[in-house]
């Protein structure tokens, strides 16, 4: 799985999930699954196009691999985007400064990456 710490003007985009029920209302770095034959970067560009309607430039990794269940890992990358994110798979977006990172409840898998991001904002 891949996620984007989408950066703009010293802030990061947080997106509020609508499902599944156990995660609805929690905030995340947008992203998704890597399809067979895709690189992480290709998957992230595709996911951001599908989920947010933006074209992304993928940069460096943020932190290390974060286990997701028994068989998957999450890799988050620092990204920039052209365009304003649309609400497609989420019901809200917020651009957060470092001091605002704790203002939203993050999905558990993203929490360690939020901490890795904090000094970069």
Backbone as XML, in Angstrom:
<?xml version="1.0"?>
<chain id="A" units="angstrom">
  <residue number="1" name="UNK">
    <atom name="N" x="0.847" y="-1.170" z="0.000"/>
    <atom name="CA" x="0.000" y="0.000" z="0.000"/>
    <atom name="C" x="0.897" y="1.239" z="0.000"/>
  </residue>
  <residue number="2" name="UNK">
    <atom name="N" x="0.368" y="2.317" z="-0.615"/>
    <atom name="CA" x="1.109" y="3.566" z="-0.683"/>
    <atom name="C" x="0.222" y="4.715" z="-0.230"/>
  </residue>
  <residue number="3" name="UNK">
    <atom name="N" x="0.868" y="5.730" z="0.338"/>
    <atom name="CA" x="0.155" y="6.920" z="0.760"/>
    <atom name="C" x="0.962" y="8.150" z="0.407"/>
  </residue>
  <residue number="4" name="UNK">
    <atom name="N" x="0.273" y="9.291" z="0.367"/>
    <atom name="CA" x="0.906" y="10.555" z="0.005"/>
    <atom name="C" x="0.807" y="11.549" z="1.140"/>
  </residue>
  <residue number="5" name="UNK">
    <atom name="N" x="1.963" y="12.032" z="1.580"/>
    <atom name="CA" x="2.000" y="13.209" z="2.438"/>
    <atom name="C" x="2.076" y="14.376" z="1.459"/>
  </residue>
  <residue number="6" name="UNK">
    <atom name="N" x="0.904" y="14.832" z="1.041"/>
    <atom name="CA" x="0.787" y="15.860" z="0.004"/>
    <atom name="C" x="1.051" y="17.222" z="0.629"/>
  </residue>
  <residue number="7" name="UNK">
    <atom name="N" x="2.124" y="17.871" z="0.204"/>
    <atom name="CA" x="2.592" y="19.106" z="0.829"/>
    <atom name="C" x="2.284" y="20.319" z="-0.032"/>
  </residue>
  <residue number="8" name="UNK">
    <atom name="N" x="1.925" y="21.418" z="0.650"/>
    <atom name="CA" x="1.698" y="22.701" z="-0.017"/>
    <atom name="C" x="1.846" y="23.812" z="1.008"/>
  </residue>
  <residue number="9" name="UNK">
    <atom name="N" x="2.723" y="24.761" z="0.731"/>
    <atom name="CA" x="2.878" y="25.961" z="1.560"/>
    <atom name="C" x="3.075" y="25.631" z="3.046"/>
  </residue>
  <residue number="10" name="UNK">
    <atom name="N" x="3.915" y="24.634" z="3.344"/>
    <atom name="CA" x="4.192" y="24.287" z="4.734"/>
    <atom name="C" x="3.071" y="23.538" z="5.436"/>
  </residue>
  <residue number="11" name="UNK">
    <atom name="N" x="2.138" y="23.003" z="4.664"/>
    <atom name="CA" x="1.016" y="22.241" z="5.230"/>
    <atom name="C" x="0.922" y="20.890" z="4.524"/>
  </residue>
  <residue number="12" name="UNK">
    <atom name="N" x="0.220" y="19.955" z="5.158"/>
    <atom name="CA" x="0.005" y="18.632" z="4.586"/>
    <atom name="C" x="-1.496" y="18.382" z="4.481"/>
  </residue>
  <residue number="13" name="UNK">
    <atom name="N" x="-1.885" y="17.657" z="3.443"/>
    <atom name="CA" x="-3.296" y="17.333" z="3.244"/>
    <atom name="C" x="-3.683" y="16.123" z="4.085"/>
  </residue>
  <residue number="14" name="UNK">
    <atom name="N" x="-4.748" y="16.272" z="4.854"/>
    <atom name="CA" x="-5.369" y="15.157" z="5.572"/>
    <atom name="C" x="-6.755" y="14.953" z="4.964"/>
  </residue>
  <residue number="15" name="UNK">
    <atom name="N" x="-7.127" y="13.699" z="4.749"/>
    <atom name="CA" x="-8.409" y="13.376" z="4.127"/>
    <atom name="C" x="-9.214" y="12.492" z="5.061"/>
  </residue>
  <residue number="16" name="UNK">
    <atom name="N" x="-10.512" y="12.809" z="5.226"/>
    <atom name="CA" x="-11.363" y="12.059" z="6.161"/>
    <atom name="C" x="-12.047" y="10.909" z="5.435"/>
  </residue>
  <residue number="17" name="UNK">
    <atom name="N" x="-11.876" y="9.716" z="5.987"/>
    <atom name="CA" x="-12.425" y="8.488" z="5.397"/>
    <atom name="C" x="-13.936" y="8.399" z="5.604"/>
  </residue>
  <residue number="18" name="UNK">
    <atom name="N" x="-14.574" y="7.728" z="4.655"/>
    <atom name="CA" x="-16.004" y="7.442" z="4.776"/>
    <atom name="C" x="-16.252" y="5.960" z="5.056"/>
  </residue>
  <residue number="19" name="UNK">
    <atom name="N" x="-15.261" y="5.120" z="4.930"/>
    <atom name="CA" x="-15.418" y="3.692" z="5.178"/>
    <atom name="C" x="-14.056" y="3.031" z="5.220"/>
  </residue>
  <residue number="20" name="UNK">
    <atom name="N" x="-14.029" y="1.778" z="5.642"/>
    <atom name="CA" x="-15.121" y="0.988" z="6.198"/>
    <atom name="C" x="-15.597" y="1.576" z="7.527"/>
  </residue>
  <residue number="21" name="UNK">
    <atom name="N" x="-16.697" y="1.063" z="8.078"/>
    <atom name="CA" x="-17.254" y="1.643" z="9.302"/>
    <atom name="C" x="-16.249" y="1.805" z="10.436"/>
  </residue>
  <residue number="22" name="UNK">
    <atom name="N" x="-15.301" y="0.886" z="10.549"/>
    <atom name="CA" x="-14.321" y="0.975" z="11.647"/>
    <atom name="C" x="-13.357" y="2.151" z="11.482"/>
  </residue>
  <residue number="23" name="UNK">
    <atom name="N" x="-13.229" y="2.681" z="10.258"/>
    <atom name="CA" x="-12.310" y="3.796" z="10.000"/>
    <atom name="C" x="-13.024" y="5.075" z="9.565"/>
  </residue>
  <residue number="24" name="UNK">
    <atom name="N" x="-14.327" y="4.994" z="9.368"/>
    <atom name="CA" x="-15.084" y="6.170" z="8.919"/>
    <atom name="C" x="-14.942" y="7.294" z="9.940"/>
  </residue>
  <residue number="25" name="UNK">
    <atom name="N" x="-14.689" y="8.491" z="9.439"/>
    <atom name="CA" x="-14.523" y="9.650" z="10.298"/>
    <atom name="C" x="-13.098" y="9.903" z="10.741"/>
  </residue>
  <residue number="26" name="UNK">
    <atom name="N" x="-12.197" y="8.943" z="10.500"/>
    <atom name="CA" x="-10.787" y="9.134" z="10.817"/>
    <atom name="C" x="-10.078" y="9.739" z="9.610"/>
  </residue>
  <residue number="27" name="UNK">
    <atom name="N" x="-8.933" y="10.338" z="9.852"/>
    <atom name="CA" x="-8.192" y="11.064" z="8.819"/>
    <atom name="C" x="-6.978" y="10.256" z="8.401"/>
  </residue>
  <residue number="28" name="UNK">
    <atom name="N" x="-6.567" y="10.455" z="7.131"/>
    <atom name="CA" x="-5.469" y="9.673" z="6.577"/>
    <atom name="C" x="-4.694" y="10.470" z="5.544"/>
  </residue>
  <residue number="29" name="UNK">
    <atom name="N" x="-3.521" y="9.911" z="5.210"/>
    <atom name="CA" x="-2.816" y="10.330" z="4.015"/>
    <atom name="C" x="-3.489" y="9.590" z="2.857"/>
  </residue>
  <residue number="30" name="UNK">
    <atom name="N" x="-3.942" y="10.280" z="1.799"/>
    <atom name="CA" x="-4.599" y="9.575" z="0.698"/>
    <atom name="C" x="-3.639" y="8.617" z="0.004"/>
  </residue>
  <residue number="31" name="UNK">
    <atom name="N" x="-4.186" y="7.601" z="-0.613"/>
    <atom name="CA" x="-3.396" y="6.607" z="-1.325"/>
    <atom name="C" x="-4.200" y="5.340" z="-1.502"/>
  </residue>
  <residue number="32" name="UNK">
    <atom name="N" x="-3.514" y="4.217" z="-1.661"/>
    <atom name="CA" x="-4.229" y="2.962" z="-1.849"/>
    <atom name="C" x="-3.298" y="1.816" z="-2.182"/>
  </residue>
  <residue number="33" name="UNK">
    <atom name="N" x="-3.860" y="0.836" z="-2.858"/>
    <atom name="CA" x="-3.153" y="-0.403" z="-3.150"/>
    <atom name="C" x="-2.258" y="-0.260" z="-4.377"/>
  </residue>
  <residue number="34" name="UNK">
    <atom name="N" x="-1.153" y="-0.995" z="-4.324"/>
    <atom name="CA" x="-0.266" y="-1.117" z="-5.474"/>
    <atom name="C" x="-0.749" y="-2.327" z="-6.271"/>
  </residue>
  <residue number="35" name="UNK">
    <atom name="N" x="-1.108" y="-2.088" z="-7.524"/>
    <atom name="CA" x="-1.595" y="-3.171" z="-8.381"/>
    <atom name="C" x="-0.415" y="-3.987" z="-8.908"/>
  </residue>
  <residue number="36" name="UNK">
    <atom name="N" x="-0.661" y="-5.251" z="-9.283"/>
    <atom name="CA" x="0.423" y="-6.068" z="-9.853"/>
    <atom name="C" x="1.061" y="-5.359" z="-11.057"/>
  </residue>
  <residue number="37" name="UNK">
    <atom name="N" x="2.394" y="-5.353" z="-11.070"/>
    <atom name="CA" x="3.122" y="-4.736" z="-12.165"/>
    <atom name="C" x="3.385" y="-3.249" z="-11.989"/>
  </residue>
  <residue number="38" name="UNK">
    <atom name="N" x="2.814" y="-2.623" z="-10.955"/>
    <atom name="CA" x="3.032" y="-1.203" z="-10.701"/>
    <atom name="C" x="4.175" y="-1.006" z="-9.710"/>
  </residue>
  <residue number="39" name="UNK">
    <atom name="N" x="4.900" y="0.084" z="-9.880"/>
    <atom name="CA" x="5.835" y="0.517" z="-8.845"/>
    <atom name="C" x="5.043" y="1.324" z="-7.825"/>
  </residue>
  <residue number="40" name="UNK">
    <atom name="N" x="5.654" y="1.591" z="-6.682"/>
    <atom name="CA" x="5.004" y="2.439" z="-5.679"/>
    <atom name="C" x="4.642" y="3.797" z="-6.282"/>
  </residue>
  <residue number="41" name="UNK">
    <atom name="N" x="5.574" y="4.381" z="-7.024"/>
    <atom name="CA" x="5.347" y="5.709" z="-7.595"/>
    <atom name="C" x="4.195" y="5.679" z="-8.595"/>
  </residue>
  <residue number="42" name="UNK">
    <atom name="N" x="4.174" y="4.695" z="-9.468"/>
    <atom name="CA" x="3.075" y="4.582" z="-10.442"/>
    <atom name="C" x="1.737" y="4.424" z="-9.732"/>
  </residue>
  <residue number="43" name="UNK">
    <atom name="N" x="1.699" y="3.600" z="-8.698"/>
    <atom name="CA" x="0.466" y="3.389" z="-7.952"/>
    <atom name="C" x="0.006" y="4.675" z="-7.275"/>
  </residue>
  <residue number="44" name="UNK">
    <atom name="N" x="0.932" y="5.404" z="-6.697"/>
    <atom name="CA" x="0.572" y="6.626" z="-5.987"/>
    <atom name="C" x="0.055" y="7.694" z="-6.946"/>
  </residue>
  <residue number="45" name="UNK">
    <atom name="N" x="0.688" y="7.848" z="-8.088"/>
    <atom name="CA" x="0.207" y="8.800" z="-9.098"/>
    <atom name="C" x="-1.208" y="8.417" z="-9.533"/>
  </residue>
  <residue number="46" name="UNK">
    <atom name="N" x="-1.435" y="7.130" z="-9.781"/>
    <atom name="CA" x="-2.766" y="6.656" z="-10.189"/>
    <atom name="C" x="-3.791" y="6.886" z="-9.086"/>
  </residue>
  <residue number="47" name="UNK">
    <atom name="N" x="-3.444" y="6.508" z="-7.862"/>
    <atom name="CA" x="-4.385" y="6.651" z="-6.749"/>
    <atom name="C" x="-4.766" y="8.112" z="-6.506"/>
  </residue>
  <residue number="48" name="UNK">
    <atom name="N" x="-3.797" y="9.020" z="-6.581"/>
    <atom name="CA" x="-4.102" y="10.435" z="-6.348"/>
    <atom name="C" x="-4.952" y="11.007" z="-7.483"/>
  </residue>
  <residue number="49" name="UNK">
    <atom name="N" x="-4.745" y="10.511" z="-8.687"/>
    <atom name="CA" x="-5.593" y="10.922" z="-9.799"/>
    <atom name="C" x="-7.027" y="10.432" z="-9.565"/>
  </residue>
  <residue number="50" name="UNK">
    <atom name="N" x="-7.169" y="9.171" z="-9.144"/>
    <atom name="CA" x="-8.500" y="8.584" z="-8.930"/>
    <atom name="C" x="-9.187" y="9.161" z="-7.695"/>
  </residue>
  <residue number="51" name="UNK">
    <atom name="N" x="-8.464" y="9.263" z="-6.574"/>
    <atom name="CA" x="-9.066" y="9.673" z="-5.297"/>
    <atom name="C" x="-9.258" y="11.175" z="-5.154"/>
  </residue>
  <residue number="52" name="UNK">
    <atom name="N" x="-8.341" y="11.948" z="-5.740"/>
    <atom name="CA" x="-8.350" y="13.393" z="-5.506"/>
    <atom name="C" x="-8.503" y="14.222" z="-6.775"/>
  </residue>
  <residue number="53" name="UNK">
    <atom name="N" x="-8.321" y="13.587" z="-7.939"/>
    <atom name="CA" x="-8.396" y="14.326" z="-9.194"/>
    <atom name="C" x="-7.227" y="15.263" z="-9.410"/>
  </residue>
  <residue number="54" name="UNK">
    <atom name="N" x="-6.049" y="14.924" z="-8.875"/>
    <atom name="CA" x="-4.862" y="15.761" z="-9.042"/>
    <atom name="C" x="-3.746" y="14.958" z="-9.700"/>
  </residue>
  <residue number="55" name="UNK">
    <atom name="N" x="-2.853" y="15.676" z="-10.347"/>
    <atom name="CA" x="-1.625" y="15.077" z="-10.867"/>
    <atom name="C" x="-0.547" y="15.306" z="-9.820"/>
  </residue>
  <residue number="56" name="UNK">
    <atom name="N" x="0.171" y="14.250" z="-9.477"/>
    <atom name="CA" x="1.131" y="14.321" z="-8.373"/>
    <atom name="C" x="2.562" y="14.143" z="-8.848"/>
  </residue>
  <residue number="57" name="UNK">
    <atom name="N" x="3.446" y="14.805" z="-8.137"/>
    <atom name="CA" x="4.877" y="14.586" z="-8.278"/>
    <atom name="C" x="5.327" y="13.913" z="-6.982"/>
  </residue>
  <residue number="58" name="UNK">
    <atom name="N" x="5.855" y="12.712" z="-7.106"/>
    <atom name="CA" x="6.225" y="11.905" z="-5.942"/>
    <atom name="C" x="7.690" y="12.134" z="-5.616"/>
  </residue>
  <residue number="59" name="UNK">
    <atom name="N" x="7.962" y="12.419" z="-4.351"/>
    <atom name="CA" x="9.324" y="12.664" z="-3.886"/>
    <atom name="C" x="9.830" y="11.546" z="-2.994"/>
  </residue>
  <residue number="60" name="UNK">
    <atom name="N" x="10.565" y="11.927" z="-1.963"/>
    <atom name="CA" x="11.233" y="10.989" z="-1.059"/>
    <atom name="C" x="10.246" y="10.250" z="-0.162"/>
  </residue>
  <residue number="61" name="UNK">
    <atom name="N" x="10.686" y="9.099" z="0.319"/>
    <atom name="CA" x="9.916" y="8.333" z="1.296"/>
    <atom name="C" x="9.851" y="9.083" z="2.608"/>
  </residue>
  <residue number="62" name="UNK">
    <atom name="N" x="8.744" y="8.907" z="3.315"/>
    <atom name="CA" x="8.565" y="9.441" z="4.658"/>
    <atom name="C" x="8.572" y="8.262" z="5.618"/>
  </residue>
  <residue number="63" name="UNK">
    <atom name="N" x="9.586" y="8.171" z="6.456"/>
    <atom name="CA" x="9.655" y="7.072" z="7.413"/>
    <atom name="C" x="9.896" y="5.737" z="6.731"/>
  </residue>
  <residue number="64" name="UNK">
    <atom name="N" x="9.698" y="4.684" z="7.508"/>
    <atom name="CA" x="9.911" y="3.335" z="6.998"/>
    <atom name="C" x="8.607" y="2.635" z="6.690"/>
  </residue>
  <residue number="65" name="UNK">
    <atom name="N" x="8.699" y="1.338" z="6.409"/>
    <atom name="CA" x="7.519" y="0.523" z="6.157"/>
    <atom name="C" x="6.695" y="0.413" z="7.438"/>
  </residue>
  <residue number="66" name="UNK">
    <atom name="N" x="5.379" y="0.574" z="7.298"/>
    <atom name="CA" x="4.466" y="0.419" z="8.426"/>
    <atom name="C" x="3.599" y="-0.803" z="8.153"/>
  </residue>
  <residue number="67" name="UNK">
    <atom name="N" x="3.655" y="-1.832" z="9.022"/>
    <atom name="CA" x="2.845" y="-3.027" z="8.797"/>
    <atom name="C" x="1.347" y="-2.712" z="8.810"/>
  </residue>
  <residue number="68" name="UNK">
    <atom name="N" x="0.630" y="-3.325" z="7.861"/>
    <atom name="CA" x="-0.827" y="-3.215" z="7.777"/>
    <atom name="C" x="-1.347" y="-4.644" z="7.793"/>
  </residue>
  <residue number="69" name="UNK">
    <atom name="N" x="-1.871" y="-5.070" z="8.923"/>
    <atom name="CA" x="-2.304" y="-6.459" z="9.038"/>
    <atom name="C" x="-1.109" y="-7.394" z="8.995"/>
  </residue>
  <residue number="70" name="UNK">
    <atom name="N" x="-1.344" y="-8.620" z="8.509"/>
    <atom name="CA" x="-0.294" y="-9.638" z="8.520"/>
    <atom name="C" x="0.558" y="-9.651" z="7.258"/>
  </residue>
  <residue number="71" name="UNK">
    <atom name="N" x="0.005" y="-9.184" z="6.123"/>
    <atom name="CA" x="0.705" y="-9.404" z="4.866"/>
    <atom name="C" x="1.075" y="-8.138" z="4.102"/>
  </residue>
  <residue number="72" name="UNK">
    <atom name="N" x="0.632" y="-6.969" z="4.543"/>
    <atom name="CA" x="0.867" y="-5.748" z="3.781"/>
    <atom name="C" x="1.720" y="-4.761" z="4.564"/>
  </residue>
  <residue number="73" name="UNK">
    <atom name="N" x="2.341" y="-3.849" z="3.834"/>
    <atom name="CA" x="3.028" y="-2.717" z="4.449"/>
    <atom name="C" x="2.557" y="-1.445" z="3.754"/>
  </residue>
  <residue number="74" name="UNK">
    <atom name="N" x="2.603" y="-0.355" z="4.497"/>
    <atom name="CA" x="2.291" y="0.968" z="3.962"/>
    <atom name="C" x="3.592" y="1.729" z="3.796"/>
  </residue>
  <residue number="75" name="UNK">
    <atom name="N" x="3.756" y="2.338" z="2.619"/>
    <atom name="CA" x="4.890" y="3.221" z="2.344"/>
    <atom name="C" x="4.317" y="4.578" z="1.964"/>
  </residue>
  <residue number="76" name="UNK">
    <atom name="N" x="4.722" y="5.612" z="2.692"/>
    <atom name="CA" x="4.227" y="6.966" z="2.431"/>
    <atom name="C" x="5.355" y="7.795" z="1.831"/>
  </residue>
  <residue number="77" name="UNK">
    <atom name="N" x="4.997" y="8.591" z="0.840"/>
    <atom name="CA" x="5.948" y="9.437" z="0.121"/>
    <atom name="C" x="5.539" y="10.895" z="0.248"/>
  </residue>
  <residue number="78" name="UNK">
    <atom name="N" x="6.538" y="11.768" z="0.307"/>
    <atom name="CA" x="6.291" y="13.202" z="0.233"/>
    <atom name="C" x="5.927" y="13.528" z="-1.212"/>
  </residue>
  <residue number="79" name="UNK">
    <atom name="N" x="4.855" y="14.290" z="-1.401"/>
    <atom name="CA" x="4.369" y="14.586" z="-2.745"/>
    <atom name="C" x="3.929" y="16.034" z="-2.860"/>
  </residue>
  <residue number="80" name="UNK">
    <atom name="N" x="3.894" y="16.505" z="-4.094"/>
    <atom name="CA" x="3.245" y="17.772" z="-4.418"/>
    <atom name="C" x="2.241" y="17.467" z="-5.515"/>
  </residue>
  <residue number="81" name="UNK">
    <atom name="N" x="1.275" y="18.347" z="-5.669"/>
    <atom name="CA" x="0.218" y="18.096" z="-6.652"/>
    <atom name="C" x="-0.122" y="19.359" z="-7.408"/>
  </residue>
  <residue number="82" name="UNK">
    <atom name="N" x="-0.584" y="19.154" z="-8.622"/>
    <atom name="CA" x="-1.117" y="20.234" z="-9.438"/>
    <atom name="C" x="-2.631" y="20.151" z="-9.333"/>
  </residue>
  <residue number="83" name="UNK">
    <atom name="N" x="-3.264" y="21.247" z="-8.927"/>
    <atom name="CA" x="-4.714" y="21.268" z="-8.801"/>
    <atom name="C" x="-5.155" y="21.163" z="-7.359"/>
  </residue>
  <residue number="84" name="UNK">
    <atom name="N" x="-6.419" y="21.471" z="-7.151"/>
    <atom name="CA" x="-7.019" y="21.397" z="-5.814"/>
    <atom name="C" x="-7.687" y="20.035" z="-5.646"/>
  </residue>
  <residue number="85" name="UNK">
    <atom name="N" x="-7.387" y="19.313" z="-4.560"/>
    <atom name="CA" x="-7.989" y="17.991" z="-4.357"/>
    <atom name="C" x="-9.523" y="18.050" z="-4.307"/>
  </residue>
  <residue number="86" name="UNK">
    <atom name="N" x="-10.141" y="17.130" z="-5.019"/>
    <atom name="CA" x="-11.596" y="17.000" z="-5.034"/>
    <atom name="C" x="-12.028" y="15.948" z="-4.013"/>
  </residue>
  <residue number="87" name="UNK">
    <atom name="N" x="-13.280" y="16.040" z="-3.603"/>
    <atom name="CA" x="-13.850" y="15.032" z="-2.702"/>
    <atom name="C" x="-14.449" y="13.920" z="-3.553"/>
  </residue>
  <residue number="88" name="UNK">
    <atom name="N" x="-13.709" y="12.819" z="-3.662"/>
    <atom name="CA" x="-14.159" y="11.663" z="-4.433"/>
    <atom name="C" x="-14.390" y="10.493" z="-3.489"/>
  </residue>
  <residue number="89" name="UNK">
    <atom name="N" x="-13.329" y="10.048" z="-2.828"/>
    <atom name="CA" x="-13.414" y="8.919" z="-1.898"/>
    <atom name="C" x="-13.482" y="9.356" z="-0.439"/>
  </residue>
  <residue number="90" name="UNK">
    <atom name="N" x="-13.414" y="10.647" z="-0.178"/>
    <atom name="CA" x="-13.421" y="11.184" z="1.181"/>
    <atom name="C" x="-14.552" y="12.194" z="1.309"/>
  </residue>
  <residue number="91" name="UNK">
    <atom name="N" x="-14.919" y="12.538" z="2.560"/>
    <atom name="CA" x="-15.984" y="13.531" z="2.725"/>
    <atom name="C" x="-15.459" y="14.883" z="3.202"/>
  </residue>
  <residue number="92" name="UNK">
    <atom name="N" x="-14.130" y="14.974" z="3.438"/>
    <atom name="CA" x="-13.525" y="16.254" z="3.808"/>
    <atom name="C" x="-12.024" y="16.176" z="3.602"/>
  </residue>
  <residue number="93" name="UNK">
    <atom name="N" x="-11.427" y="17.334" z="3.315"/>
    <atom name="CA" x="-9.973" y="17.493" z="3.260"/>
    <atom name="C" x="-9.617" y="18.691" z="4.125"/>
  </residue>
  <residue number="94" name="UNK">
    <atom name="N" x="-8.445" y="18.621" z="4.755"/>
    <atom name="CA" x="-7.917" y="19.773" z="5.500"/>
    <atom name="C" x="-6.426" y="19.880" z="5.238"/>
  </residue>
  <residue number="95" name="UNK">
    <atom name="N" x="-5.960" y="21.099" z="5.027"/>
    <atom name="CA" x="-4.531" y="21.374" z="4.941"/>
    <atom name="C" x="-4.062" y="21.743" z="6.342"/>
  </residue>
  <residue number="96" name="UNK">
    <atom name="N" x="-3.175" y="20.931" z="6.918"/>
    <atom name="CA" x="-2.756" y="21.095" z="8.305"/>
    <atom name="C" x="-1.318" y="21.568" z="8.408"/>
  </residue>
  <residue number="97" name="UNK">
    <atom name="N" x="-1.101" y="22.556" z="9.267"/>
    <atom name="CA" x="0.245" y="22.966" z="9.635"/>
    <atom name="C" x="0.739" y="22.032" z="10.738"/>
  </residue>
  <residue number="98" name="UNK">
    <atom name="N" x="2.031" y="22.102" z="11.044"/>
    <atom name="CA" x="2.605" y="21.223" z="12.074"/>
    <atom name="C" x="1.836" y="21.315" z="13.384"/>
  </residue>
  <residue number="99" name="UNK">
    <atom name="N" x="1.455" y="22.517" z="13.798"/>
    <atom name="CA" x="0.758" y="22.707" z="15.072"/>
    <atom name="C" x="-0.663" y="22.149" z="15.048"/>
  </residue>
  <residue number="100" name="UNK">
    <atom name="N" x="-1.183" y="21.837" z="13.870"/>
    <atom name="CA" x="-2.557" y="21.332" z="13.745"/>
    <atom name="C" x="-2.629" y="19.822" z="13.531"/>
  </residue>
  <residue number="101" name="UNK">
    <atom name="N" x="-1.501" y="19.142" z="13.461"/>
    <atom name="CA" x="-1.498" y="17.707" z="13.156"/>
    <atom name="C" x="-2.292" y="16.886" z="14.166"/>
  </residue>
  <residue number="102" name="UNK">
    <atom name="N" x="-2.363" y="17.348" z="15.406"/>
    <atom name="CA" x="-3.103" y="16.608" z="16.434"/>
    <atom name="C" x="-4.564" y="17.035" z="16.519"/>
  </residue>
  <residue number="103" name="UNK">
    <atom name="N" x="-5.010" y="17.929" z="15.625"/>
    <atom name="CA" x="-6.396" y="18.401" z="15.644"/>
    <atom name="C" x="-7.376" y="17.408" z="15.037"/>
  </residue>
  <residue number="104" name="UNK">
    <atom name="N" x="-6.857" y="16.390" z="14.344"/>
    <atom name="CA" x="-7.730" y="15.393" z="13.722"/>
    <atom name="C" x="-7.330" y="14.008" z="14.216"/>
  </residue>
  <residue number="105" name="UNK">
    <atom name="N" x="-8.290" y="13.092" z="14.323"/>
    <atom name="CA" x="-7.951" y="11.717" z="14.699"/>
    <atom name="C" x="-7.478" y="10.938" z="13.466"/>
  </residue>
  <residue number="106" name="UNK">
    <atom name="N" x="-6.211" y="10.553" z="13.451"/>
    <atom name="CA" x="-5.611" y="9.835" z="12.328"/>
    <atom name="C" x="-5.913" y="8.347" z="12.416"/>
  </residue>
  <residue number="107" name="UNK">
    <atom name="N" x="-5.985" y="7.672" z="11.263"/>
    <atom name="CA" x="-6.091" y="6.217" z="11.292"/>
    <atom name="C" x="-4.812" y="5.680" z="11.940"/>
  </residue>
  <residue number="108" name="UNK">
    <atom name="N" x="-4.913" y="4.595" z="12.686"/>
    <atom name="CA" x="-3.761" y="4.114" z="13.451"/>
    <atom name="C" x="-2.508" y="3.865" z="12.610"/>
  </residue>
  <residue number="109" name="UNK">
    <atom name="N" x="-2.647" y="3.350" z="11.399"/>
    <atom name="CA" x="-1.473" y="3.030" z="10.589"/>
    <atom name="C" x="-0.710" y="4.286" z="10.167"/>
  </residue>
  <residue number="110" name="UNK">
    <atom name="N" x="-1.381" y="5.437" z="10.086"/>
    <atom name="CA" x="-0.709" y="6.673" z="9.677"/>
    <atom name="C" x="-0.057" y="7.406" z="10.845"/>
  </residue>
  <residue number="111" name="UNK">
    <atom name="N" x="-0.424" y="7.091" z="12.067"/>
    <atom name="CA" x="0.063" y="7.832" z="13.237"/>
    <atom name="C" x="1.587" y="7.934" z="13.315"/>
  </residue>
  <residue number="112" name="UNK">
    <atom name="N" x="2.353" y="6.841" z="13.125"/>
    <atom name="CA" x="3.808" y="6.995" z="13.215"/>
    <atom name="C" x="4.373" y="7.877" z="12.102"/>
  </residue>
  <residue number="113" name="UNK">
    <atom name="N" x="3.709" y="7.905" z="10.964"/>
    <atom name="CA" x="4.174" y="8.732" z="9.861"/>
    <atom name="C" x="3.854" y="10.203" z="10.085"/>
  </residue>
  <residue number="114" name="UNK">
    <atom name="N" x="2.777" y="10.470" z="10.803"/>
    <atom name="CA" x="2.464" y="11.850" z="11.188"/>
    <atom name="C" x="3.601" y="12.392" z="12.041"/>
  </residue>
  <residue number="115" name="UNK">
    <atom name="N" x="4.096" y="11.568" z="12.959"/>
    <atom name="CA" x="5.204" y="11.994" z="13.817"/>
    <atom name="C" x="6.476" y="12.216" z="13.006"/>
  </residue>
  <residue number="116" name="UNK">
    <atom name="N" x="6.712" y="11.378" z="11.997"/>
    <atom name="CA" x="7.892" y="11.559" z="11.147"/>
    <atom name="C" x="7.770" y="12.831" z="10.302"/>
  </residue>
  <residue number="117" name="UNK">
    <atom name="N" x="6.550" y="13.210" z="9.971"/>
    <atom name="CA" x="6.315" y="14.378" z="9.138"/>
    <atom name="C" x="6.442" y="15.691" z="9.918"/>
  </residue>
  <residue number="118" name="UNK">
    <atom name="N" x="6.067" y="15.675" z="11.180"/>
    <atom name="CA" x="5.985" y="16.883" z="12.006"/>
    <atom name="C" x="7.210" y="17.795" z="11.853"/>
  </residue>
  <residue number="119" name="UNK">
    <atom name="N" x="8.460" y="17.287" z="11.969"/>
    <atom name="CA" x="9.602" y="18.203" z="11.870"/>
    <atom name="C" x="9.849" y="18.737" z="10.451"/>
  </residue>
  <residue number="120" name="UNK">
    <atom name="N" x="9.193" y="18.171" z="9.462"/>
    <atom name="CA" x="9.399" y="18.613" z="8.075"/>
    <atom name="C" x="8.488" y="19.759" z="7.676"/>
  </residue>
  <residue number="121" name="UNK">
    <atom name="N" x="7.464" y="20.031" z="8.495"/>
    <atom name="CA" x="6.514" y="21.111" z="8.147"/>
    <atom name="C" x="6.979" y="22.438" z="8.701"/>
  </residue>
</chain>
